Amino acid sequence: MTSFKVDKWVLSARAGEDQAWNVLYHRYYPQLYAIALSICGDSSETKDLVQDSFITAWIKLAQLKNPVTFGPWLRTILTRNCYQWLNKKKLKNHSHTFLFQQESFEEPDFEQKLDELSKETRLFTALAGLPDTLRSALLLRYFSSYQSYDEISMILAVPVGTVRSRLNEAKSRLSDKWKRAGDLDAAILKESKEWNNFYYESYSGIHRHEDDKNRFLKHLGQSVRISLPNGQQSVGSALFEKLIRDDLTAGSYLAPANVITSANISIVEVKHYNSTENPDHCPPRSVSVLVREGAGVSKMNLHLSWL
């Protein structure tokens, strides 16, 4: 489909012509279904995710500034929906697999089954009581795709031995807080989910919509400390803004793959997509550990993964 035809059908659909929307739907459905299958597998939810994405696009069609970009915009909506579904599924599974035993730090003991998903609030209340250094190590180990001690060591820029000791201490403290849990704070879990949604939305549009990019850069602020894997560090959002500009020049973009938040720490995993002209510009994936003070980020550890 040429850009002119996309432009034509989108504008017609925006004007309320049902047939124009049907043309767009049938043209893009096979492509979106293939993407959903590649991300979610052959799940009963796959078709629902595609349908939900088309519904979202229909509702927000008036917000699409450039009709020519309808295809990439629609794929971004679907990708975000798929990874949000995967993230919720992963969180549900983890909420069923934690059993905290103060007496033992062995992995099998730590990952036994909890009784019900309703204990999710209890889990996040206990997590929020951990120091930042312990919580970030634990979130990476048990809620992210970067679960090896070596990967966590590189991401947090600390020795492997420090990672091990932090995880042991985190499990010990978490076990104690779990057993002594008093009043549960549902607001902690609610706020975590709100931050998850914020990062899904801002990262999804960071290369496509100026408003999303500016909102995220403002969220980083001018005093954020950014650390890269090569040891490079900077203060302020200028470094991250430059990375975005370089991506746009090379025709690359990203999509959020997994976001998990506990109190003031968020782990944001993304997948990178490169153009055929610059296939090696970005690594396949990356992860950021964001530490907030108030509504802004005070520290960001950015790890690029070429594996």
Wavefront OBJ file of the C-alpha trace (Angstrom):
o trace
v 0.000 0.000 0.000
v 1.526 3.331 -1.041
v 1.757 6.306 1.273
v -0.824 8.151 -0.821
v -3.378 5.362 -0.418
v -2.745 5.073 3.304
v -3.247 8.786 3.619
v -6.450 8.597 1.602
v -8.017 5.709 3.543
v -7.076 7.122 6.942
v -8.528 10.526 6.154
v -11.702 8.895 4.843
v -11.992 6.714 7.940
v -11.445 9.764 10.127
v -14.320 11.435 8.286
v -16.582 8.578 9.361
v -16.614 6.380 6.241
v -17.013 2.810 7.496
v -15.788 1.258 4.260
v -12.475 3.114 4.539
v -11.934 1.688 8.010
v -12.815 -1.796 6.738
v -10.164 -1.449 4.027
v -7.552 -0.497 6.612
v -8.666 -3.294 8.940
v -8.425 -6.047 6.323
v -5.181 -4.678 4.932
v -3.370 -4.583 8.288
v -4.997 -7.448 10.183
v -2.728 -10.256 8.835
v 0.388 -8.217 9.611
v -0.757 -7.426 13.146
v -1.822 -10.987 13.831
v 1.631 -12.231 12.754
v 3.290 -9.732 15.103
v 1.028 -10.746 17.988
v 1.820 -14.423 17.369
v 5.555 -13.728 17.384
v 5.310 -11.910 20.734
v 2.623 -13.863 22.598
v 2.711 -17.240 20.902
v -0.374 -19.161 19.856
v -2.442 -17.988 22.797
v -6.191 -17.696 23.044
v -5.553 -14.037 23.872
v -3.743 -13.249 20.616
v -6.816 -12.430 18.521
v -8.290 -10.388 21.377
v -5.102 -8.326 21.588
v -5.257 -7.589 17.860
v -8.929 -6.643 18.105
v -8.270 -4.420 21.126
v -5.494 -2.668 19.196
v -7.806 -1.896 16.279
v -10.436 -0.588 18.691
v -7.853 1.676 20.350
v -6.705 2.934 16.947
v -10.286 3.668 15.913
v -10.983 5.610 19.105
v -7.739 7.599 18.857
v -7.659 8.012 15.078
v -8.230 11.754 15.367
v -5.029 12.005 17.452
v -2.848 10.637 14.639
v -1.052 13.732 13.380
v 0.365 12.236 10.184
v -1.966 9.727 8.432
v 0.989 8.353 6.460
v 2.354 6.829 9.675
v -0.828 4.835 10.347
v 0.933 1.474 9.900
v 3.813 2.074 12.344
v 1.393 3.759 14.770
v -0.925 0.748 14.688
v 2.012 -1.647 15.204
v 3.149 0.405 18.198
v -0.309 0.142 19.782
v -0.339 -3.625 19.263
v 3.209 -4.119 20.537
v 2.447 -2.173 23.692
v -0.745 -4.164 24.284
v 1.074 -7.474 23.782
v 3.884 -6.653 26.171
v 1.485 -5.287 28.766
v -0.366 -8.604 28.595
v 2.899 -10.533 28.947
v 3.935 -8.332 31.848
v 0.664 -8.975 33.688
v 1.010 -12.693 33.021
v 4.572 -12.687 34.348
v 3.551 -10.712 37.435
v 0.736 -13.171 38.105
v 3.117 -16.097 37.806
v 5.650 -14.491 40.144
v 2.945 -13.652 42.648
v 2.248 -17.370 42.788
v 5.859 -18.478 43.064
v 7.244 -16.503 46.003
v 7.529 -18.077 49.439
v 9.766 -16.189 51.812
v 11.568 -18.203 54.493
v 13.728 -16.293 56.894
v 15.602 -19.433 57.864
v 16.833 -20.319 54.365
v 18.164 -18.400 51.363
v 18.237 -21.375 49.007
v 16.640 -20.644 45.620
v 14.059 -23.493 45.720
v 12.876 -22.314 49.137
v 12.608 -18.737 47.968
v 10.568 -19.518 44.869
v 7.875 -21.857 46.198
v 4.229 -21.204 45.541
v 2.123 -18.612 47.338
v -1.472 -19.511 48.028
v -3.356 -16.876 45.977
v -2.849 -13.948 43.650
v -4.614 -11.790 46.240
v -1.303 -11.734 48.107
v 0.042 -9.435 45.387
v -0.736 -6.419 47.572
v 1.083 -7.992 50.489
v 4.091 -8.678 48.277
v 4.338 -5.099 47.002
v 3.824 -3.680 50.489
v 6.775 -5.764 51.686
v 8.905 -4.885 48.642
v 8.376 -1.162 49.212
v 10.029 -1.475 52.623
v 13.393 -2.564 51.193
v 16.281 -0.127 50.583
v 16.705 0.937 46.944
v 19.927 -1.040 46.416
v 18.366 -4.296 47.613
v 15.064 -3.774 45.805
v 16.673 -3.021 42.435
v 18.758 -6.222 42.600
v 15.724 -8.279 43.571
v 13.493 -6.796 40.843
v 16.089 -7.609 38.200
v 16.621 -11.133 39.491
v 12.982 -12.181 39.820
v 10.915 -9.887 37.603
v 13.093 -9.075 34.570
v 14.714 -10.972 31.716
v 18.154 -10.100 33.095
v 18.318 -12.664 35.852
v 21.926 -13.893 35.872
v 24.319 -12.534 38.475
v 26.690 -11.374 35.713
v 23.957 -9.385 33.939
v 22.748 -7.774 37.159
v 26.348 -6.929 38.010
v 26.820 -5.113 34.687
v 23.486 -3.309 34.880
v 24.011 -2.029 38.436
v 27.768 -1.520 37.957
v 28.692 -3.491 41.079
v 30.752 -6.690 41.534
v 29.033 -10.079 41.273
v 29.796 -10.717 44.940
v 27.910 -7.551 45.835
v 24.931 -8.740 43.789
v 24.884 -12.050 45.671
v 25.115 -10.400 49.074
v 22.402 -7.856 48.185
v 20.052 -10.610 47.044
v 20.653 -12.638 50.198
v 20.020 -9.610 52.383
v 16.963 -8.637 50.316
v 15.454 -12.099 50.734
v 16.180 -12.092 54.445
v 14.584 -8.687 55.005
v 11.679 -9.455 52.696
v 11.022 -12.705 54.551
v 10.894 -10.814 57.827
v 8.602 -8.091 56.454
v 6.345 -10.723 54.863
v 5.909 -12.610 58.137
v 5.351 -9.449 60.161
v 3.106 -7.750 57.602
v 0.458 -5.711 59.332
v -1.754 -3.272 57.481
v -1.563 -3.755 53.727
v -1.195 -0.654 51.584
v -3.160 -1.093 48.357
v -2.007 2.381 47.273
v 1.528 1.028 46.801
v 0.386 -1.525 44.237
v -1.899 1.033 42.539
v 0.938 3.543 42.218
v 3.257 0.867 40.836
v 0.778 0.043 38.088
v 0.340 3.727 37.278
v 4.096 4.125 36.809
v 4.129 0.973 34.654
v 1.493 2.524 32.392
v 3.401 5.811 32.235
v 6.568 4.098 31.019
v 4.709 1.878 28.546
v 3.066 4.941 27.003
v 6.085 7.250 26.968
v 8.532 4.628 25.672
v 6.055 3.520 22.985
v 5.942 7.029 21.550
v 9.433 8.256 22.333
v 10.607 7.965 18.700
v 7.274 8.766 17.073
v 5.586 11.562 18.964
v 7.242 14.785 20.043
v 4.898 15.092 23.025
v 5.853 11.656 24.373
v 9.551 12.346 23.886
v 9.380 15.724 25.625
v 7.294 14.326 28.465
v 9.886 11.635 29.148
v 12.847 14.013 28.882
v 11.116 16.343 31.342
v 10.582 13.332 33.610
v 14.343 12.682 33.517
v 15.061 16.279 34.375
v 18.286 18.246 34.331
v 19.911 16.676 37.393
v 19.455 12.990 36.557
v 22.664 10.915 36.701
v 22.848 8.544 33.714
v 25.303 5.611 33.697
v 26.175 3.631 30.553
v 27.799 0.165 30.325
v 31.128 1.579 29.130
v 31.460 3.547 32.356
v 30.416 6.824 30.736
v 28.318 8.995 33.020
v 26.504 12.252 32.528
v 24.264 14.625 34.419
v 21.030 15.804 32.845
v 18.855 14.464 30.050
v 21.070 15.689 27.179
v 22.782 12.311 26.721
v 19.500 10.431 26.441
v 18.103 13.079 24.100
v 21.154 12.637 21.864
v 20.592 8.863 21.777
v 17.028 9.484 20.589
v 18.207 11.896 17.869
v 20.806 9.385 16.681
v 18.141 6.672 16.526
v 15.835 8.870 14.470
v 18.658 9.706 12.054
v 19.420 5.998 11.631
v 15.746 5.050 11.277
v 15.678 3.016 14.494
v 12.939 2.881 17.113
v 12.097 0.936 20.250
v 9.096 -0.685 21.925
v 8.687 -1.460 25.637
v 8.871 -5.199 26.358
v 8.491 -5.356 30.138
v 8.026 -2.812 32.924
v 8.002 -3.580 36.631
v 7.783 -0.967 39.374
v 8.168 -1.129 43.118
v 7.876 2.133 45.044
v 10.431 4.568 43.533
v 12.241 2.050 41.290
v 11.186 0.952 37.803
v 12.851 -1.608 35.553
v 12.105 -0.853 31.882
v 13.061 -3.441 29.251
v 12.794 -2.517 25.584
v 13.282 -4.129 22.194
v 15.056 -2.177 19.452
v 14.192 -2.229 15.755
v 16.661 -1.020 13.138
v 16.212 0.064 9.536
v 17.557 -2.005 6.657
v 20.001 0.817 5.926
v 21.460 0.710 9.463
v 20.825 -2.839 10.735
v 23.439 -2.637 13.501
v 22.679 0.796 14.906
v 20.970 -0.443 18.077
v 21.335 -3.686 20.015
v 18.381 -6.094 19.986
v 17.360 -5.051 23.498
v 18.252 -2.895 26.472
v 17.163 -2.319 30.042
v 17.059 0.751 32.258
v 16.904 0.925 36.039
v 15.184 4.193 36.973
v 15.312 5.565 40.506
v 12.893 8.413 41.227
v 12.880 11.212 43.758
v 9.349 12.534 43.807
v 7.967 12.670 40.271
v 11.355 12.849 38.530
v 14.220 10.434 37.915
v 17.364 11.019 39.963
v 19.394 8.064 38.635
v 19.279 5.969 35.473
v 21.393 2.876 34.745
v 21.179 2.064 31.030
v 22.397 -1.358 29.852
v 22.612 -2.307 26.169
v 22.440 -6.011 25.317
v 23.834 -7.289 22.027
v 22.929 -10.929 22.794
l 1 2 3 4 5 6 7 8 9 10 11 12 13 14 15 16 17 18 19 20 21 22 23 24 25 26 27 28 29 30 31 32 33 34 35 36 37 38 39 40 41 42 43 44 45 46 47 48 49 50 51 52 53 54 55 56 57 58 59 60 61 62 63 64 65 66 67 68 69 70 71 72 73 74 75 76 77 78 79 80 81 82 83 84 85 86 87 88 89 90 91 92 93 94 95 96 97 98 99 100 101 102 103 104 105 106 107 108 109 110 111 112 113 114 115 116 117 118 119 120 121 122 123 124 125 126 127 128 129 130 131 132 133 134 135 136 137 138 139 140 141 142 143 144 145 146 147 148 149 150 151 152 153 154 155 156 157 158 159 160 161 162 163 164 165 166 167 168 169 170 171 172 173 174 175 176 177 178 179 180 181 182 183 184 185 186 187 188 189 190 191 192 193 194 195 196 197 198 199 200 201 202 203 204 205 206 207 208 209 210 211 212 213 214 215 216 217 218 219 220 221 222 223 224 225 226 227 228 229 230 231 232 233 234 235 236 237 238 239 240 241 242 243 244 245 246 247 248 249 250 251 252 253 254 255 256 257 258 259 260 261 262 263 264 265 266 267 268 269 270 271 272 273 274 275 276 277 278 279 280 281 282 283 284 285 286 287 288 289 290 291 292 293 294 295 296 297 298 299 300 301 302 303 304 305 306 307
